[in-house]
Amino acid sequence: AVVSTQSTGAITCAARDHPFHVLPTLFALRNAHLDAKLAGEKIPPVQPRSKVSAKILESLSKERKLSPAIKELDQLCNAYVQWANYLSKKKGNDITISPNQEYGIPDTQLIKKLSNLSSIPVLSLDIPVRASSDY
């Protein structure tokens, strides 16, 4: 199914008005292939929704108001995917993490290099939708 121009416009508008509700989903769709790539597996063909998400993100990244948040979310999402793949390789299929166990993060991991992500909220934070679009 091809994403229509109307849908793309609506998603773009929603991302401008409510970036912290829409942008993480766009990144998830755009990055859907990264697990296979990082695992060294055969990369499946890029899905149309991934292409559309990438196109929307590229367009929005040129907007002064959204550019810093998109840049930081891109860094964060890439670090999350790399870290998740590192843990699954390290632990095999059993990635149970006990609360009292410590895990060292290798210096090669992007997540260790992140700092001052001041343009984005904590992604697990519940952010109420604001009709004013003032976040």
Secondary structure, 3 states (H helix, E strand, C coil): CCCCHHHHHHHHHHHHHCHHHHHHHHHHHHCCCHHHHHCCCCCCCCCHHHHHHHHHHHHHCCCCCCHHHHHHHHHHHHHHHHHHHHHHHHHCCCCCCCCCCCCCCCCCCHHHHCCCCCCCCCCCCCCCCCCCCCC
